[in-house]
Every structure is written in structure tokens, then in C-alpha cells.
Amino acid sequence: MITASRIRSMGILAVLVLLLAASAGCMGFGYSTARDIVVLKLDGDGMQEWTRTIDRAPYDAGQDMAELADGEFVVVGQNGTSWRSPGSPRVIRLSPDGKVIADRTSAGGFPPRAVVADLDGGYTTLLQNGELTRFERSGAALWTCTTAMWEASSLIKLRDGGYLVGGDSAVQVWATNDSSVTGEQTVPQPVITTATSGGSTASLVDAAPLDAGITTLPRGAGSRPTTLPAVAIPSYRPSTMEMRSQAVRYSPAGTLAWQRTYETGITAVWSAFEDPVDGTLLLAGPGPDTGRDYTIDLGMLHTDRDGVAGALIPLGQVEYHGSIQMRALSDGLEVIASTKSAALPHPAFGVTSALLDPAGRVIAGLTLNASRVFNGTSDGGYISVGVPVGNGVSGYDSVVFLGPNGYTGFHALRFDAAGTLVWDRPLSIGSIQEVKRVIQTADGGYAILAMSV
């Protein structure tokens, strides 16, 4: 028999469960009951010029942002109903003063990862599964490339107008006697699509694979198959899967130039950079040893223009799944990365910079008291947006924590090339839960992509 006291106990337990579910997004668990996309524009001194809140669905999310050639902004994100289910990929265009020009959502459950601006005023987007789509200025899709990449992490625009996608892919490994042969993952031929007036792409049909002797698995863009090679390596058990870093290069027209899978050095390509002088490539990502005290061993592969890699350049410990950027300075190549370490009551966050000479030797370095949302500035300095952790812990986080030792409000931080703080501007942006990106704009100001609860 169910007694009245037991009914009361069950009711109290149900209320506690509901309260925990409602507050989880405010306590560092990575989700909330509702979100809106927020874009802020700052002038060169960090003063706010305008703020735009975009609320189209119960669970809006922004991932990346770029400034277009005419001063407009493009934001890629998702349009969902709740944190429990994946949203649909979404592209939003804003005018230079923050007005929404277009807001398009496409079918499919793969979230967007990155967007880059094209010189003609258009833009190119990257989805998590490696799908690359080129849009003209009006928002009409010009072409789409599908790849067999397991998870895409980075996208850069190349000097010849093409694109480089970085990430990781699954390779099927077979152990057969004592022989060992090298093999490379094969991707389907890119497909050129026809745009409609509304900006959506036509249906995709995979072309024939580039070569034979492959194993086909039901994984990839939508329900289309990917193609994986059979690689004989005696040190592995028969038929096991291994994740390897991968880079894929496309021409300006979306045709495949080459793709490379790297067996050693780094396990994924999280950031890439093209040398502005000789066109060689630098691919940065985690080493095989990850997850110690919130950190990873960061490594970098220096490749030729065709993606053939040289020796690994170790770059030390950085934040696991943090931010990594590279840029060319007058005295070398700079690698900027977020850091994280254990501290009580909160982890300690920061940003580290390493300057490398042409031989890959670290010749200088500095640390910044900043968040993982950072960017380099045109004068060699740095811009970052974050919320001070406080309570005796140094550093800035990119996500609000409202637990027993809650964070305060968000700040925009400007550093010079030596890492000295130039200004610190508190931001009046209401109930912002997370900041995702900050970029320097053509007018010398800054734009911030954030999400509110």
C-alpha cells in the first residue's frame, strides 16, 4: 500500500529532479532550457555600439562568425527545440549595424563548425561531418562538397581561393601475418550542386569513389556512405578502428585537390594555417596522450603545399578541447592557445603564446590572463572576451557559472603585442551565458558572438 507520507516523499523528489534539470545549464553542465543568439559590436576602444538578440526558436545556438567583404556579418549556428535534441544547421546574415538580413535553416542534424568569408561578398560554411557549402552573397548555394571525415574541426581560406578542412577520421585496420602496408582514406568525389532562388541546395548524389579495394560503412553526410581503406598493421587486433588526423584541400570551385590522413604526430587537426610566403601548411592538434588535468600535448605538423608532413613540432600543454590559433608575425610564426589547470573552487584559465622561428624552435613566449575566446589583432596584439572566475582564482572563463561561488559579468580585454593589458571593458549584455567568438572588424572595432539564457 502506498501511504500518504510516501506520496509526499515522491512529490518532493519529483520537484527536486525538476529543479535540478532547470538549473543544470546554469551550473556548468553545458545546457539550459532556452537560449538566444546575441551579437555585439564594439568600437576600437571597446565601447559598445550595438547589440542584436536573435530569438527564433526555443533553443538557438551560435557557433562561429565572420565579417563579409561589405561589412556585413554571417553567423552559423543551430535552430532547435531543446538541448535534448539536435537542431538544424542555420545561417544568419546581419547588416553592418546589426539588422537581420537573412535567417535560413536547412534540413539535417549535423551542427555547423565554422564559416569563412569569400572575396566576392559570399561565404563558405563547414558542418561537423565535413560537408562544405559555398554561398554567394544573396545566400544561394553554389556548390556542396561531401567528405568521409568523421568529425571536422577547422576551416581556413587559402591564398588561391580554395579551402582547407581539418579534423579526424576513422580508419579500419586489419592485422594479417607480419606484413604492413600503408593506406589512405578515400573520400567521395565532391558534388557540384545547383542553387535555388531560396538558397537551398539540390539533392546530393555521391560520385564513384576515387579508387577500389575499400570497405564501405554507413557513416557520413546524411545517410550517404563513407569509404574506408583496409590497412594491414600487425600490431593491431583484426578489424579494429583507429582515429587519425586528416586534412582535405579543395579548389575555389569545390573540387578535391588532395586529402591526407596522418598516422602519427597528432590525432586531429584542430587548427590550420597557410604560410603567406611559400604556401606551406601548418596543422596543429592534440597528441596521442590527452586528458591529463584538463590538458593535452599540443603538436604541429609542417607540411608542403600538397599536405605531405615533416617532423612533429611539440608545443607543450594546452586546454583539452580549447582554442588554438596561428598567425604570421614579422619575427616568426605565433601559436596561441587556451590553457586550463585544476584549482579550487574553480579551474584556472588563461592563454599562452609561443613564437617559432622558421626551423620550428620556440624563441619567445608569453601568457595572458584571458579566456579561451580570443583573437589576434592587426597590430600584433590580442582581444579576448570572458567572465572573471574570481574567488582567488586567476583567469577568465567563457561560460557563466552560477553555483555556490558564482562568476561575475563578462569583460572585453585588449592586450598589446607584449601581452600588457591596454583596457578592460565590462559588457552590459544582460543574461549572457556563454561567449563563442570575438573578431576584429575592418573598421578597427570588434564583434562578439554570444548566447543568452
C-alpha positions in Angstrom: 0.0 0.0 0.0 1.3 3.5 -0.9 1.0 5.7 2.2 0.4 9.4 2.3 3.9 10.0 3.6 5.4 8.1 0.7 3.3 10.1 -1.7 4.7 13.3 -0.2 8.2 11.9 -0.4 7.7 11.1 -4.1 6.4 14.5 -4.8 9.3 16.2 -3.1 11.7 14.0 -5.1 10.0 14.9 -8.3 10.2 18.6 -7.5 13.9 18.3 -6.8 14.5 16.5 -10.1 12.7 19.3 -12.0 14.7 21.9 -10.2 18.0 20.2 -11.0 17.0 19.9 -14.6 16.0 23.5 -14.9 19.2 24.7 -13.2 21.7 22.4 -14.9 22.5 24.8 -17.7 23.5 27.4 -15.1 25.8 25.1 -13.2 28.3 24.2 -15.8 26.6 21.2 -17.3 26.6 22.7 -20.8 22.9 23.2 -21.5 19.9 25.3 -20.4 16.2 25.2 -21.0 16.3 28.0 -23.6 18.9 30.1 -25.5 19.1 33.1 -27.8 21.9 34.1 -30.1 23.4 37.5 -29.3 25.9 39.6 -31.4 27.6 42.6 -30.0 29.6 45.3 -31.8 32.3 47.3 -30.0 34.3 50.2 -31.3 38.1 50.3 -31.3 38.2 51.4 -27.6 35.9 48.6 -26.5 32.8 50.7 -26.1 29.5 49.0 -27.2 28.0 50.3 -30.4 25.0 47.9 -30.7 23.6 44.6 -29.6 21.4 42.2 -31.5 19.4 39.4 -29.9 18.1 36.7 -32.3 15.3 34.6 -30.9 13.6 32.4 -33.5 13.4 29.1 -31.6 13.4 27.8 -28.0 17.0 26.7 -28.3 19.0 28.9 -30.6 22.8 28.4 -30.7 25.6 30.2 -32.5 29.0 28.6 -33.3 31.1 30.8 -35.5 31.0 34.3 -37.1 32.8 36.1 -39.9 32.8 39.6 -41.3 32.0 39.8 -45.0 33.6 42.0 -47.7 30.9 44.7 -47.5 30.9 45.0 -43.7 28.0 42.6 -43.1 28.3 39.7 -40.7 27.5 36.0 -41.2 26.7 33.7 -38.2 26.4 29.9 -38.3 24.6 28.1 -35.7 21.5 25.9 -35.0 17.8 26.3 -34.7 16.5 23.7 -32.2 13.6 23.0 -29.9 15.6 21.9 -26.8 19.1 20.8 -25.6 17.9 17.2 -25.7 17.6 17.0 -29.5 19.9 18.2 -32.3 18.9 21.4 -34.1 19.0 22.2 -37.8 22.0 24.0 -39.4 21.4 27.7 -39.6 23.0 30.7 -41.4 22.2 34.3 -40.3 23.3 37.4 -42.1 23.4 40.8 -40.3 23.9 44.3 -41.7 26.8 46.4 -40.5 24.5 48.0 -37.9 23.2 44.7 -36.7 19.9 44.3 -38.5 18.9 40.7 -39.6 19.1 40.5 -43.4 18.5 36.7 -43.8 18.0 33.8 -41.4 18.0 30.4 -43.2 17.7 26.9 -41.7 18.4 23.8 -43.7 17.4 20.2 -43.1 19.8 17.8 -41.4 21.1 17.2 -37.9 24.8 17.9 -38.3 25.8 21.0 -36.4 27.9 23.8 -38.1 31.6 24.2 -37.1 32.9 27.2 -39.0 32.4 29.9 -41.6 34.8 31.9 -43.7 34.3 35.0 -45.8 34.9 34.9 -49.6 36.3 37.9 -51.5 33.1 38.4 -53.6 31.0 39.0 -50.5 29.8 35.4 -50.2 30.8 32.9 -47.6 31.6 29.2 -47.1 30.3 27.0 -44.2 31.6 23.8 -42.7 29.4 21.2 -40.9 30.7 18.7 -38.3 30.7 15.8 -40.8 33.0 17.7 -43.2 30.3 19.0 -45.5 31.5 22.2 -47.2 29.0 24.6 -48.9 29.8 27.7 -50.8 27.2 30.5 -50.8 27.0 33.6 -53.0 26.3 37.0 -51.4 22.5 36.6 -51.8 22.6 33.4 -49.8 22.1 31.0 -52.7 24.2 27.8 -52.5 26.7 27.5 -55.4 28.2 24.0 -54.6 28.5 21.5 -51.8 31.3 19.0 -51.1 30.7 15.9 -49.1 33.6 14.1 -47.4 34.2 11.0 -45.4 35.6 12.9 -42.5 34.4 11.6 -39.2 34.5 15.0 -37.4 35.6 18.3 -39.0 37.1 20.8 -36.6 38.6 23.7 -38.7 38.2 25.6 -41.9 40.6 28.2 -43.5 40.5 30.1 -46.7 43.7 29.6 -48.8 45.6 32.2 -50.9 44.4 30.6 -54.2 40.8 31.0 -53.2 40.5 27.3 -52.2 39.8 25.8 -48.7 41.4 23.5 -46.2 39.3 21.4 -43.9 40.9 19.8 -40.8 39.6 17.1 -38.5 39.8 13.4 -37.9 38.5 10.3 -39.5 38.1 6.6 -38.7 40.4 4.1 -40.4 39.7 0.4 -40.4 42.8 -1.5 -39.5 43.4 -5.2 -40.3 46.1 -7.4 -38.9 47.3 -10.0 -41.4 50.5 -12.1 -40.8 53.6 -9.9 -40.4 53.3 -7.6 -43.5 52.5 -3.9 -43.2 51.2 -1.7 -46.0 50.3 2.0 -45.9 46.9 3.1 -47.0 44.9 6.3 -47.0 41.2 7.0 -46.5 39.3 7.6 -49.7 36.6 10.3 -49.9 33.8 10.5 -52.5 34.2 13.0 -55.3 32.8 16.4 -54.4 29.5 17.2 -55.9 28.6 20.5 -57.6 25.1 21.4 -56.7 22.6 23.7 -58.3 21.3 26.6 -56.2 17.6 27.5 -55.9 16.3 31.0 -55.5 15.7 30.4 -51.8 19.3 29.5 -51.2 18.9 25.8 -50.5 20.9 23.2 -52.3 19.6 20.5 -54.6 19.8 16.8 -53.6 23.2 15.3 -53.4 24.3 12.1 -55.2 27.7 10.7 -54.4 30.0 10.1 -57.3 32.1 6.9 -57.7 34.9 6.5 -55.2 38.4 7.6 -56.2 39.8 4.1 -56.1 38.8 0.5 -55.4 39.7 -2.0 -52.7 37.8 -0.2 -49.9 35.4 -1.1 -47.2 32.1 0.9 -47.2 30.4 1.8 -43.9 27.1 3.5 -43.3 28.5 6.8 -41.9 28.9 10.3 -43.3 26.9 13.2 -44.7 23.3 12.3 -44.0 22.8 8.6 -44.8 25.4 8.6 -47.6 28.2 6.1 -47.2 31.8 6.9 -46.4 34.7 4.8 -47.7 37.4 3.4 -45.5 40.6 1.6 -46.5 41.9 -1.7 -45.3 45.3 -1.1 -43.8 47.5 -4.0 -42.7 49.3 -3.3 -39.5 50.4 -6.4 -37.5 50.4 -4.6 -34.1 46.6 -4.2 -34.1 43.9 -6.8 -33.5 42.0 -7.9 -36.6 39.5 -5.4 -37.8 39.8 -2.5 -35.3 39.0 1.2 -35.9 41.6 3.9 -35.3 41.0 7.7 -35.3 43.6 9.6 -37.3 44.1 13.3 -38.1 43.0 14.4 -41.6 43.3 17.4 -43.9 41.4 17.9 -47.1 42.1 20.6 -49.7 39.5 21.9 -52.2 39.8 24.3 -55.1 37.8 27.5 -55.3 35.2 25.6 -57.4 34.8 22.9 -54.8 36.7 20.1 -56.5 39.0 17.9 -54.5 42.7 18.8 -54.7 44.0 16.3 -52.2 43.3 14.6 -48.9 45.8 13.3 -46.3 45.5 11.1 -43.3 48.3 11.3 -40.8 49.2 8.1 -38.8 51.5 9.7 -36.2 52.1 13.1 -34.6 48.6 14.5 -34.0 45.3 12.7 -33.6 43.2 15.5 -35.1 43.6 18.8 -37.0 42.1 21.4 -34.7 43.7 24.5 -36.3 45.4 25.1 -39.6 47.4 28.0 -41.2 48.9 28.7 -44.6 52.3 30.3 -44.7 51.8 33.7 -46.5 55.3 33.5 -48.2 55.7 29.9 -49.5 52.2 28.5 -49.2 53.2 25.6 -47.0 50.8 24.5 -44.3 50.8 24.1 -40.6 48.4 21.7 -38.9 48.0 21.8 -35.1 46.2 19.4 -32.9 46.3 17.0 -29.9 49.0 14.4 -29.4 48.1 10.8 -28.6 48.3 11.5 -24.8 45.3 13.5 -23.8 43.1 14.3 -20.8 45.6 14.9 -18.0 44.4 17.6 -15.7 42.2 19.1 -18.3 45.1 19.4 -20.7 46.6 17.8 -23.9 50.0 17.7 -25.5 49.8 20.1 -28.5 51.7 19.3 -31.6 52.1 20.8 -35.0 52.9 19.3 -38.4 54.6 21.4 -41.0 53.6 20.2 -44.4 54.3 21.1 -48.0 51.6 22.6 -50.3 50.3 19.1 -51.0 49.9 18.2 -47.3 53.0 15.9 -47.1 54.1 16.3 -43.5 57.6 16.7 -42.0 58.6 16.1 -38.4 56.3 16.9 -35.4 56.9 20.1 -33.6 55.9 19.8 -29.9 54.3 22.9 -28.4 53.6 21.9 -24.8 50.4 21.6 -22.7 47.2 23.4 -23.6 43.5 23.1 -22.7 41.7 19.9 -23.8 39.1 21.0 -26.5 40.2 24.6 -26.1 41.1 27.2 -28.7 44.1 27.2 -31.0 45.1 29.9 -33.5 48.2 30.6 -35.6 49.4 33.7 -37.3 52.5 35.1 -39.0 54.4 37.9 -37.4 57.4 39.8 -38.6 59.8 37.7 -36.5 58.2 34.3 -36.8 55.1 32.1 -36.5 52.9 32.6 -33.4 50.8 29.8 -31.9 48.2 31.0 -29.5 46.2 28.5 -27.3 44.0 28.4 -24.3 45.1 26.8 -21.0 43.4 25.2 -18.1 44.5 23.8 -14.8 43.0 22.4 -11.6 42.3 25.0 -8.9 39.7 25.4 -6.1 36.9 26.4 -6.1 37.2 26.8 -9.9 39.7 25.7 -12.5 42.2 28.3 -13.6 42.1 29.5 -17.2 44.5 31.5 -19.4 46.0 31.9 -22.8 49.6 31.1 -23.8 51.6 32.3 -26.9 54.6 30.6 -28.4 56.7 32.3 -31.2 58.5 29.9 -33.5 61.4 30.6 -35.9 61.5 29.0 -39.4 63.1 25.9 -38.0 60.2 25.3 -35.6 62.2 26.4 -32.4 60.3 28.3 -29.8 62.1 31.6 -29.5 59.7 33.6 -27.3 56.5 33.2 -25.3 54.1 34.9 -23.1 50.9 34.3 -21.1 47.7 36.3 -21.0 45.1 36.5 -18.2 42.3 35.9 -20.7 39.6 33.4 -21.7 39.6 30.8 -24.5 37.5 33.2 -26.6 40.4 35.3 -28.1 41.8 36.5 -31.3 44.9 38.3 -32.7 44.6 41.9 -33.7 46.0 43.7 -36.7 48.8 45.4 -34.7 50.1 42.1 -33.2 48.1 42.4 -30.0 45.2 40.4 -28.6 41.5 40.7 -27.9 39.6 38.4 -25.5 36.1 38.2 -24.0 35.3 36.3 -20.8 34.0 36.3 -17.3 36.4 36.7 -14.3 36.5 33.5 -12.3 37.2 35.3 -9.1 37.4 33.8 -5.6 41.2 33.9 -5.6 41.5 32.0 -8.9 43.2 33.7 -11.8 41.8 33.7 -15.3 38.6 34.2 -17.4 36.1 31.6 -18.4 33.8 31.8 -21.5 30.8 30.3 -19.7 28.9 31.7 -16.7 28.9 29.5 -13.5 26.1 30.3 -11.0 26.9 27.7 -8.4 27.9 28.5 -4.7 30.9 30.5 -6.0 29.3 32.3 -8.9 31.1 34.3 -11.6 30.6 38.0 -12.2 29.8 39.7 -15.6 31.6 39.5 -18.9 34.5 41.7 -19.9 36.3 42.6 -23.2 40.1 42.6 -22.7 42.6 44.3 -25.1 46.3 43.4 -24.8 49.2 44.9 -26.8 51.8 42.8 -28.6 53.9 42.4 -25.4 50.9 41.0 -23.6 50.3 44.1 -21.5 46.6 44.9 -20.7 45.5 48.0 -22.6 41.9 48.2 -21.5 39.3 46.1 -19.7 35.6 46.9 -20.5 32.7 45.4 -18.6 30.0 44.5 -21.0 26.3 45.3 -20.5 24.8 42.3 -22.2 22.2 41.1 -19.8 21.7 37.4 -19.2 24.6 36.1 -21.3 25.5 32.5 -20.5 28.4 31.9 -22.9 30.6 33.7 -25.4 31.7 31.8 -28.6 33.8 34.1 -30.8 35.4 37.5 -31.0 36.8 39.0 -34.2 38.4 42.3 -35.1 36.3 44.1 -37.8 37.5 46.1 -40.8 36.8 49.4 -39.0 39.1 48.6 -36.2 36.4 47.6 -33.8 35.3 44.1 -32.6 32.3 41.8 -32.9 31.3 39.2 -30.3 29.1 36.1 -30.8 27.4 35.0 -27.6 24.3 33.2 -26.3 21.9 34.2 -23.6 19.6 32.2 -21.3 
